[in-house]
Amino acid sequence: MTDFVNNNCIVAISTPPGMGALAVIRLSGEGVFELVSSVFTKDLTTAKSHTIHYGFVKEGKETVDEVMISVFRAPKSFTTEDSVEISCHGSTYIQQRILELLIKKGAHLAKPGEFTMRAFLNGRIDLSQAEAVADLIASESTASHDLAIKQMRGGFSHEIEGLRQQLIEFAALIELELDFGEEDVEFANRADLKELVEKILRLVKNLMQSFHLGNVIKNGVTTVIVGRPNAGKSTLLNAFLNEERAIVSDIAGTTRDTIEEALNINGVLFKLIDTAGIRDAKDQIEALGVEKTKEKMRSSTLLLYVYDAGQLSLQEVEQDLQTIQSDNPIKVMVVANKIDALTEKQINEIPAEQYRVSAKTKTGVHEIKEALYHKVISNPEQMNTTIVTNLRHFEALQKTQSALQDVLNGMAINISSDLIAMDIRHALRHLGEITGSISTDDLLDNIFSNFCIGK
């Protein structure tokens, strides 16, 4: 990690690769104003923080581009260091020319995540907030955006640090007992410690339970549409999307490969997968399609089983569901399709727990969308609580839970204070790994190497 700290001034293109109207080149570190002034038509060394300056980037007498430069003086910048952002024209040639010119003047090309790394190392944000920056950049829906914003603002961090602080106070008292071991004194009330550990355990378990919800919100809800050929799966996909995305035909087996599309329902991203109809395949290509359907079923979060309510008996539907659920212990929603071709009596005979739909006329499609949302967000109030979205955090919470349980088990059999103190230290270390209060170079390298360059 030393290379991140020792390179004084770093530079990178912060906008996506390719040609556009504008691009942003970002610099941060000691001597940045002098460096940029050496290629700019104005002197920025005395410029006030949070000001924008118009001028030209020049190499010698040659004008490279007309630009706007934003000035941020330490500590009032993202990295807490002196920083500059150059807004130039989006030509790939211009971007690279300015970047190369700044590197010639002494700037170092930033590594992935190095700007955010500096913000962390300089104490502006903690590790979980740094990870939330990457989540925010990758967010594809309102829900994932909102969760990333909450974490970036420190909601999760504050909760974790609150738990750590309470444990630290008790750990200090137990450590004090060890200093007076020969005098058999007890500074930490064991009943109070037990109550605190049980309280923290409950909070940790609640955070862990939120991970499933957080994970699907962050990554999207994989929802596979399955059923027999000609059940209307592709028509239903088209109805969801309000466009003719999948080819629809009365000929059974039209869909040979999977079709994947994204659907945003109330801010939650659903990754819809239309699949080949499940039946005994008529040829090798269809067989491959059916096998791919089974693969998608095994990896999905939700499963929409669609059947032709005018052709399939309830007994056949039940047989299909038993086959599907024997291999896939996931949430299944049953959709009775093509009700536009049924009599009112036939519609009333469809079981109440099934969704009655005509994908062709879009009758009942809105109700399925709402049901999909509530399958994931069973309680909308959950969205206002702290939700864990990061696998690394979840694993740290698991280890914290195990260490806290060891504390309770040890107290139950009256083990010595030094062993209780050791288990509390384990819990503190695992909680500290979430926010970066305790971290290693390997951990930081692994996290920030996944960031994009320029962030």
Secondary structure by P-SEA (a helix, b strand, c coil): ccccccccbbbbbccccccccbbbbbbbccaaaaaaaaacccccccccccbbbbbbbbccccccccbbbbbbccccccccccbbbbbccccaaaaaaaaaaaaaacccccccaaaaaaaaaaccccaaaaaaaaaaaacccaaaaaaaaaaaacaaaaaaaaaaaaaaaaaaaaaaaaaacccccccccaaaaaaaaaaaaaaaaaaaaaaaaaaaaacccbbbbbbccccaaaaaaaaaacccccccccccccccbbbbbbbbccccccbbbbbccccccccaaaaaaaaaaaaaaaaccbbbbbcccccccaaaaaaaaaaaaaccccbbbbbbcccccccaaaaaaccccbbbbccccccaaaaaaaaaaaacccccccccccccccaaaaaaaaaaaaaaaaaaaaaaacccaaaaaaaaaaaaaaaaaaacccccaaaaaaaaaaccccc
